[in-house]
């Protein structure tokens, strides 16, 4: 009788919230934005998106807001309020992540050239720099891996390959 009541209590008792969450499929959950990706490829994708927005005819402040680059929030607000583009992009010039885009935007504001093309070129340059940095890291890793191998195999080669030959030659010369 006790076992029957215990089994009934387990079936009827509400499950904790975490247990219920584990049972739901994760594919239907919206993506969680716990961390903000800020790598070079994410920045290049954001610049490509900005170029697409500008090519589609969106004004620069709207394109900046659509892309969601955190550092350019103040620039978008100033441009939306009608500030001078050179003055509006001043805050972005001081940040290394957005300095190149700010220089291009200030240049295009003075000359009247399209900022979309400059943003697309900057995205391409960002991807190329990231690829170069990744290749350099891979080459440094290859060199770093070679050092321990040399430290392990060189003494073994000397002990098993060179020393017996030298001892054999010394033994023949001493006779």
C-alpha positions in Angstrom: 0.0 0.0 0.0 2.9 2.4 0.8 4.5 1.7 -2.5 1.3 2.4 -4.3 0.9 5.8 -2.6 4.6 6.7 -3.2 4.2 5.9 -6.9 1.0 8.0 -7.1 2.7 10.9 -5.3 5.6 10.8 -7.8 3.2 10.8 -10.8 1.0 13.6 -9.4 3.8 15.9 -8.0 4.6 18.9 -10.3 8.0 18.7 -11.9 10.6 21.5 -11.4 10.8 24.1 -14.1 14.2 23.0 -15.2 13.1 19.5 -15.8 10.2 20.7 -18.0 12.6 22.9 -19.9 14.8 19.9 -20.7 11.9 18.1 -22.2 11.1 20.8 -24.7 12.9 20.6 -28.0 15.6 23.4 -28.3 14.9 23.9 -32.0 11.8 25.9 -31.3 13.4 28.2 -28.8 14.4 31.7 -29.9 18.2 32.2 -29.9 19.6 33.5 -26.7 21.7 36.6 -26.8 23.7 36.1 -23.7 26.9 37.2 -25.3 27.6 39.6 -28.1 29.8 38.2 -30.9 32.5 40.7 -31.7 34.9 38.7 -33.9 36.2 39.9 -37.2 33.9 37.8 -39.2 30.8 39.0 -37.3 32.0 42.6 -37.8 32.5 41.9 -41.6 29.0 40.5 -41.8 27.6 43.6 -40.1 29.4 45.8 -42.6 28.1 43.7 -45.4 24.6 44.1 -44.0 25.1 47.8 -43.7 26.3 48.0 -47.3 23.1 46.1 -48.4 20.9 48.4 -46.4 22.6 51.5 -47.9 22.3 50.0 -51.4 18.6 49.4 -50.8 18.2 53.1 -50.2 18.0 53.3 -46.4 19.4 56.4 -44.8 22.6 56.0 -42.9 21.1 56.3 -39.4 18.5 53.6 -40.2 21.1 51.3 -41.7 23.3 51.7 -38.6 20.4 50.8 -36.3 19.5 47.8 -38.5 23.0 46.5 -38.3 23.2 46.9 -34.6 26.8 47.8 -34.1 26.9 49.0 -30.5 29.7 51.5 -31.0 27.8 53.4 -33.7 24.6 54.0 -31.6 25.5 57.6 -30.8 26.5 58.3 -34.4 23.1 57.1 -35.6 21.3 59.3 -33.1 23.3 62.3 -34.1 22.8 61.7 -37.8 19.0 61.2 -37.3 18.9 64.5 -35.5 20.5 66.2 -38.4 24.0 66.8 -37.1 26.9 67.5 -39.4 28.3 64.1 -40.6 31.9 65.0 -39.8 31.0 65.9 -36.2 28.6 62.9 -35.8 31.3 60.4 -36.8 33.9 61.9 -34.5 33.1 59.6 -31.6 33.4 56.5 -33.9 36.9 57.8 -35.0 38.2 57.4 -31.4 37.3 53.7 -31.3 39.7 51.3 -33.1 36.9 48.9 -34.1 35.0 51.6 -36.0 37.7 54.1 -37.0 38.1 52.8 -40.5 34.3 53.0 -41.2 34.2 56.5 -39.6 37.0 57.7 -41.8 35.2 56.3 -44.9 31.9 57.8 -43.8 33.4 61.3 -43.2 35.2 61.1 -46.6 32.0 60.1 -48.4 30.0 62.8 -46.6 32.4 65.4 -48.0 32.8 64.0 -51.5 29.3 62.6 -52.0 30.5 59.1 -52.9 28.5 56.1 -51.8 29.2 54.8 -48.3 27.8 51.3 -49.3 30.8 50.6 -51.5 33.2 51.7 -48.8 31.4 49.5 -46.2 31.6 46.5 -48.6 35.3 47.0 -49.2 35.9 47.4 -45.5 34.1 44.1 -44.9 36.3 42.4 -47.5 39.4 43.9 -46.0 38.3 42.8 -42.5 37.8 39.2 -43.7 41.2 39.2 -45.4 43.0 40.5 -42.3 41.2 37.9 -40.2 42.3 35.1 -42.6 45.9 36.4 -42.5 45.9 36.4 -38.7 44.5 32.9 -38.6 47.1 31.7 -41.1 49.9 33.3 -39.0 48.6 31.6 -35.9 48.6 28.3 -37.6 52.2 28.8 -38.8 53.3 29.7 -35.3 51.5 26.6 -34.0 53.4 24.4 -36.4 56.7 25.9 -35.2 55.6 25.5 -31.5 54.8 21.8 -32.1 58.1 21.1 -33.8 60.2 22.2 -30.7 58.8 19.5 -28.3 59.2 16.9 -31.1 62.8 17.8 -31.6 63.4 17.7 -27.8 62.0 14.1 -27.7 63.3 12.6 -30.9 66.8 14.1 -31.1 68.1 12.5 -27.8 66.5 9.2 -28.8 68.1 9.3 -32.2 71.5 10.1 -30.7 71.2 7.3 -28.1 69.9 4.6 -30.5 71.5 5.6 -33.8 74.7 7.6 -33.4 76.1 6.4 -30.0 76.2 2.7 -31.0 78.0 3.5 -34.3 80.5 5.8 -32.6 81.2 3.2 -29.9 81.6 0.5 -32.5 84.1 2.6 -34.5 86.0 3.5 -31.3 86.2 -0.2 -30.4 87.6 -1.1 -33.8 90.2 1.7 -33.7 91.4 0.7 -30.2 92.3 -2.8 -31.2 
